[in-house]
Amino acid sequence: MTAITHIGLAVPDLDAAIKWYEQVLGFRLLAGPFSFDASAENKYNMTNDLLGDTVKKMRNAHLMADNGVGIELFEFVE
């Protein structure tokens, strides 16, 4: 069986969600926030491969708790 490395959660406001996960649940920011704009990417890119080509703009960040639980937060802009 393959281990789950992290889960992804869609949030309406990435910056507020990062702050909440850090302050309330003790997560720490590992990477990001990153911005994705499909119009600036190659036609074939990892984001659209994973999430579908209806995603045009989004932001995301990776966080981790002290116990190793990882989350990836997504803010879908368009």
DSSP file (Angstrom, degrees, kcal/mol; ACC not computed):
  #  RESIDUE AA STRUCTURE BP1 BP2  ACC     N-H-->O    O-->H-N    N-H-->O    O-->H-N    TCO  KAPPA ALPHA  PHI   PSI    X-CA   Y-CA   Z-CA
    1    1 A M              0   0    0      0, 0.0     2,-0.3     0, 0.0     0, 0.0   0.000 360.0 360.0 360.0 138.0    0.0    0.0    0.0
    2    2 A T        -     0   0    0      1,-0.1     2,-0.1     0, 0.0     0, 0.0  -0.676 360.0-120.8 -86.0 137.7    1.2    3.5   -0.9
    3    3 A A        -     0   0    0     -2,-0.3     2,-0.5     1,-0.1    -1,-0.1  -0.462  21.6-116.3 -76.2 148.9    1.3    6.1    1.9
    4    4 A I        -     0   0    0      1,-0.2     3,-0.1    -2,-0.1    -1,-0.1  -0.768  26.6-171.5 -82.9 124.6   -0.7    9.3    1.6
    5    5 A T        -     0   0    0     -2,-0.5    65,-0.4     1,-0.3     2,-0.3   0.816  62.1 -25.6 -89.0 -32.9    1.8   12.2    1.6
    6    6 A H        -     0   0    0     63,-0.1    -1,-0.3    58,-0.0     2,-0.3  -0.978  55.3-123.7-167.4 167.3   -0.7   15.0    1.8
    7    7 A I  E     -a   71   0A   0     63,-1.7    65,-2.7    -2,-0.3     2,-0.4  -0.888  22.1-131.7-119.0 156.0   -4.2   16.1    1.1
    8    8 A G  E     -a   72   0A   0     -2,-0.3     2,-0.4    63,-0.2    65,-0.2  -0.887  19.5-172.5-109.8 138.4   -5.5   19.0   -0.9
    9    9 A L  E     -a   73   0A   0     63,-2.8    65,-2.8    -2,-0.4     2,-0.4  -0.995  18.6-137.1-130.6 131.7   -8.1   21.4    0.2
   10   10 A A  E     -a   74   0A   0     -2,-0.4    65,-0.2    63,-0.2    63,-0.1  -0.740  27.9-177.6 -85.7 133.7   -9.8   24.2   -1.8
   11   11 A V        -     0   0    0     63,-3.5    65,-0.4    -2,-0.4     3,-0.2  -0.942  32.5-134.5-130.8 151.9  -10.1   27.5    0.1
   12   12 A P  S    S+     0   0    0      0, 0.0     2,-0.4     0, 0.0    -1,-0.1   0.761  99.7  28.5 -77.9 -23.2  -11.7   30.8   -0.9
   13   13 A D     >  -     0   0    0      1,-0.1     4,-2.3    61,-0.1     5,-0.2  -0.876  65.7-167.8-141.6 102.9   -8.7   32.9    0.4
   14   14 A L  H  > S+     0   0    0     -2,-0.4     4,-2.7    -3,-0.2     5,-0.2   0.900  87.8  50.4 -60.8 -45.3   -5.3   31.3    0.4
   15   15 A D  H  > S+     0   0    0      1,-0.2     4,-2.0     2,-0.2    -1,-0.2   0.912 113.0  46.0 -63.5 -42.6   -3.6   33.9    2.6
   16   16 A A  H  > S+     0   0    0      2,-0.2     4,-2.3     1,-0.2    -1,-0.2   0.886 112.9  51.2 -66.2 -38.5   -6.2   33.8    5.3
   17   17 A A  H  X S+     0   0    0     -4,-2.3     4,-2.8     2,-0.2     5,-0.2   0.906 108.4  50.9 -67.0 -41.6   -6.2   30.0    5.2
   18   18 A I  H  X S+     0   0    0     -4,-2.7     4,-2.2     1,-0.2     5,-0.2   0.949 111.9  47.8 -58.9 -48.3   -2.4   29.8    5.6
   19   19 A K  H  X S+     0   0    0     -4,-2.0     4,-2.8    -5,-0.2     5,-0.3   0.913 112.7  48.8 -59.0 -44.7   -2.6   32.1    8.6
   20   20 A W  H  X>S+     0   0    0     -4,-2.3     4,-2.9     1,-0.2     5,-0.8   0.935 111.4  48.0 -63.7 -48.0   -5.4   30.1   10.1
   21   21 A Y  H  X5S+     0   0    0     -4,-2.8     6,-2.4     1,-0.2     4,-0.6   0.856 116.1  45.9 -63.2 -34.5   -3.7   26.7    9.7
   22   22 A E  H  X5S+     0   0    0     -4,-2.2     4,-0.7     4,-0.2    -2,-0.2   0.952 121.4  34.7 -70.6 -50.1   -0.5   28.2   11.2
   23   23 A Q  H  <5S+     0   0    0     -4,-2.8    -2,-0.2    -5,-0.2    -3,-0.2   0.877 128.3  31.9 -77.1 -39.2   -2.1   30.0   14.1
   24   24 A V  H  <5S+     0   0    0     -4,-2.9    -3,-0.2    -5,-0.3    -2,-0.1   0.894 133.1  23.8 -88.9 -42.8   -4.9   27.6   15.0
   25   25 A L  H  <<S-     0   0    0     -5,-0.8    -3,-0.2    -4,-0.6    -2,-0.1   0.452  99.4-118.9-108.2  -1.8   -3.5   24.1   14.1
   26   26 A G     <  +     0   0    0     -4,-0.7    40,-0.3    -6,-0.3    -4,-0.2   0.673  55.7 154.6  76.9  17.1    0.2   24.8   14.3
   27   27 A F        -     0   0    0     -6,-2.4     2,-0.4    38,-0.1    38,-0.2  -0.374  32.2-142.9 -70.2 157.2    1.1   24.0   10.7
   28   28 A R  E     -B   64   0A   0     36,-2.5    36,-2.1    -2,-0.1     2,-0.4  -0.962  19.6-110.4-122.5 145.1    4.2   25.6    9.1
   29   29 A L  E     +B   63   0A   0     -2,-0.4    34,-0.3    34,-0.2     3,-0.1  -0.585  35.1 173.9 -74.4 123.4    4.5   26.8    5.6
   30   30 A L  E     +     0   0A   0     32,-2.9     2,-0.3    -2,-0.4    33,-0.2   0.825  64.7   0.3 -95.9 -41.9    6.8   24.6    3.6
   31   31 A A  E    S-B   62   0A   0     31,-1.6    31,-2.7     3,-0.0    -1,-0.3  -0.993  89.5 -37.8-154.3 139.9    6.5   26.1    0.1
   32   32 A G  E     -     0   0A   0     -2,-0.3    29,-0.2     1,-0.3     2,-0.1  -0.502  24.8-131.1 101.8-171.1    4.6   28.8   -1.7
   33   33 A P  E     -     0   0A   0      0, 0.0     2,-0.3     0, 0.0    -1,-0.3   0.402  55.5-175.8 -68.9 145.2    2.3   30.5   -2.1
   34   34 A F  E     -B   60   0A   0     26,-3.1    26,-2.0    -3,-0.2     2,-0.4  -0.849  14.7-143.6-110.9 149.5    2.7   29.8   -5.8
   35   35 A S  E     -B   59   0A   0     -2,-0.3     2,-0.4    24,-0.2    24,-0.2  -0.926   9.7-163.2-114.4 141.7    0.7   31.3   -8.6
   36   36 A F  E     +B   58   0A   0     22,-3.1    22,-2.0    -2,-0.4     2,-0.4  -0.991  10.6 175.9-124.3 130.5   -0.4   29.5  -11.8
   37   37 A D  E >   -B   57   0A   0     -2,-0.4     3,-2.0    20,-0.2     4,-0.3  -0.938  18.5-156.2-133.4 109.8   -1.7   31.2  -14.9
   38   38 A A  G >  S+     0   0    0     18,-3.3     3,-1.3    -2,-0.4    19,-0.1   0.797  91.6  64.2 -58.4 -30.9   -2.4   28.8  -17.8
   39   39 A S  G 3  S+     0   0    0     17,-0.4    -1,-0.3     1,-0.3    18,-0.1   0.717 104.9  46.6 -68.0 -18.1   -1.9   31.6  -20.4
   40   40 A A  G <  S+     0   0    0     -3,-2.0    -1,-0.3     2,-0.1     2,-0.2   0.383 104.6  78.8-100.6   1.9    1.8   31.8  -19.3
   41   41 A E  S <  S-     0   0    0     -3,-1.3     4,-0.1    -4,-0.3     2,-0.0  -0.599  89.8 -90.9-106.6 165.3    2.4   28.1  -19.3
   42   42 A N        -     0   0    0     -2,-0.2    -1,-0.1     2,-0.2    -2,-0.1  -0.357  44.6-107.2 -64.4 157.2    3.1   25.5  -22.0
   43   43 A K  S    S+     0   0    0      1,-0.2     2,-0.7    -4,-0.1    -1,-0.1   0.886 114.6  50.3 -55.9 -39.5    0.0   23.9  -23.4
   44   44 A Y  S    S+     0   0    0      4,-0.0     2,-0.3     3,-0.0    -2,-0.2  -0.898  78.2 150.6-104.1 111.8    1.0   20.7  -21.6
   45   45 A N     >  -     0   0    0     -2,-0.7     4,-2.1    -4,-0.1     5,-0.2  -0.940  54.9-112.4-140.4 160.7    1.8   21.4  -17.9
   46   46 A M  H  > S+     0   0    0     -2,-0.3     4,-2.5     1,-0.2     5,-0.2   0.871 111.5  55.3 -64.1 -39.8    1.6   19.6  -14.6
   47   47 A T  H  > S+     0   0    0      1,-0.2     4,-3.0     2,-0.2     5,-0.3   0.952 113.3  40.1 -61.2 -50.3   -1.2   21.7  -13.1
   48   48 A N  H  > S+     0   0    0      1,-0.2     4,-1.8     2,-0.2    -1,-0.2   0.834 112.8  56.7 -69.8 -30.9   -3.6   21.1  -16.0
   49   49 A D  H  < S+     0   0    0     -4,-2.1    -1,-0.2     2,-0.2    -2,-0.2   0.910 117.6  34.4 -61.9 -41.4   -2.6   17.5  -16.3
   50   50 A L  H  < S+     0   0    0     -4,-2.5    -2,-0.2    -5,-0.2    -3,-0.2   0.881 132.7  25.9 -80.6 -40.6   -3.5   17.0  -12.6
   51   51 A L  H  < S-     0   0    0     -4,-3.0     3,-0.2    -5,-0.2    -3,-0.2   0.510 111.1-103.1-108.1  -7.1   -6.5   19.3  -12.3
   52   52 A G    ><  -     0   0    0     -4,-1.8     3,-1.3    -5,-0.3    -1,-0.2  -0.022  32.9 -85.3  98.0 154.9   -7.9   19.5  -15.8
   53   53 A D  T 3  S+     0   0    0      1,-0.3    -1,-0.1    -4,-0.1    -5,-0.1   0.387 112.7  80.4 -83.1   6.7   -7.6   22.2  -18.4
   54   54 A T  T 3  S+     0   0    0     -3,-0.2     2,-0.6    -6,-0.1    -1,-0.3   0.660  71.9  93.9 -79.3 -15.7  -10.6   24.2  -17.1
   55   55 A V    <   +     0   0    0     -3,-1.3     3,-0.1     1,-0.2    -4,-0.1  -0.677  44.6 162.0 -78.2 117.2   -8.2   25.6  -14.4
   56   56 A K        +     0   0    0     -2,-0.6   -18,-3.3     1,-0.4   -17,-0.4   0.802  64.6  11.0-103.7 -42.1   -7.0   28.9  -15.8
   57   57 A K  E    S+B   37   0A   0    -20,-0.2    21,-2.3   -19,-0.1    20,-1.5  -0.999  70.3 146.4-141.7 138.3   -5.6   30.7  -12.7
   58   58 A M  E     -BC  36  76A   0    -22,-2.0   -22,-3.1    -2,-0.4     2,-0.3  -0.979  29.8-141.3-159.3 166.1   -5.0   29.4   -9.2
   59   59 A R  E     +BC  35  75A   0     16,-2.3    16,-2.9    -2,-0.3     2,-0.3  -0.959  22.9 177.7-129.1 150.8   -2.7   29.8   -6.2
   60   60 A N  E     -BC  34  74A   0    -26,-2.0   -26,-3.1    -2,-0.3     2,-0.3  -0.988  11.1-171.5-151.4 160.7   -1.4   27.1   -3.9
   61   61 A A  E     - C   0  73A   0     12,-1.6    12,-2.5    -2,-0.3     2,-0.4  -0.988  18.4-133.5-150.9 151.2    0.8   26.4   -0.9
   62   62 A H  E     +BC  31  72A   0    -31,-2.7   -32,-2.9    -2,-0.3   -31,-1.6  -0.922  26.0 177.6-110.5 132.3    2.1   23.4    1.0
   63   63 A L  E     -BC  29  71A   0      8,-2.8     8,-2.3    -2,-0.4     2,-0.3  -0.906   9.2-161.7-129.6 158.7    2.0   23.2    4.8
   64   64 A M  E     -BC  28  70A   0    -36,-2.1   -36,-2.5    -2,-0.3     6,-0.2  -1.000  10.8-139.6-143.3 143.2    3.0   20.5    7.3
   65   65 A A    >   -     0   0    0      4,-2.7     3,-1.9    -2,-0.3   -38,-0.1  -0.511  36.8-103.4 -90.6 166.0    2.2   19.8   11.0
   66   66 A D  T 3  S+     0   0    0      1,-0.3    -1,-0.1   -40,-0.3   -39,-0.1   0.767 120.6  59.7 -61.3 -25.7    4.8   18.7   13.5
   67   67 A N  T 3  S-     0   0    0      2,-0.1    -1,-0.3     1,-0.0     3,-0.1   0.368 122.9-102.4 -86.2   6.6    3.4   15.1   13.3
   68   68 A G  S <  S+     0   0    0     -3,-1.9     2,-0.4     1,-0.3    -2,-0.1   0.421  72.7 144.7  91.4  -1.6    4.2   15.0    9.5
   69   69 A V        -     0   0    0    -63,-0.0    -4,-2.7    -5,-0.0     2,-0.4  -0.587  33.1-159.9 -72.0 126.7    0.6   15.5    8.2
   70   70 A G  E     - C   0  64A   0    -65,-0.4   -63,-1.7    -2,-0.4     2,-0.3  -0.861  12.1-174.4-112.4 144.7    0.8   17.6    5.1
   71   71 A I  E     -aC   7  63A   0     -8,-2.3    -8,-2.8    -2,-0.4     2,-0.5  -0.971  13.8-153.4-132.2 150.9   -1.8   19.7    3.3
   72   72 A E  E     -aC   8  62A   0    -65,-2.7   -63,-2.8    -2,-0.3     2,-0.4  -0.992  16.2-153.0-121.7 122.3   -1.9   21.6    0.1
   73   73 A L  E     -aC   9  61A   0    -12,-2.5   -12,-1.6    -2,-0.5     2,-0.4  -0.801   8.9-163.7 -98.4 136.3   -4.2   24.5    0.0
   74   74 A F  E     -aC  10  60A   0    -65,-2.8   -63,-3.5    -2,-0.4     2,-0.5  -0.967  12.5-170.0-120.8 133.1   -5.7   25.7   -3.4
   75   75 A E  E     - C   0  59A   0    -16,-2.9   -16,-2.3    -2,-0.4     2,-0.7  -0.961  17.1-152.2-117.0 109.5   -7.3   29.0   -4.2
   76   76 A F  E     + C   0  58A   0     -2,-0.5   -18,-0.3   -65,-0.4    -2,-0.0  -0.741  18.3 176.2 -86.2 114.8   -9.0   28.7   -7.6
   77   77 A V              0   0    0    -20,-1.5   -19,-0.2    -2,-0.7    -1,-0.2   0.851 360.0 360.0 -86.5 -39.8   -9.0   32.2   -9.1
   78   78 A E              0   0    0    -21,-2.3   -20,-0.2     0, 0.0    -2,-0.1   0.286 360.0 360.0-149.4 360.0  -10.5   31.3  -12.5
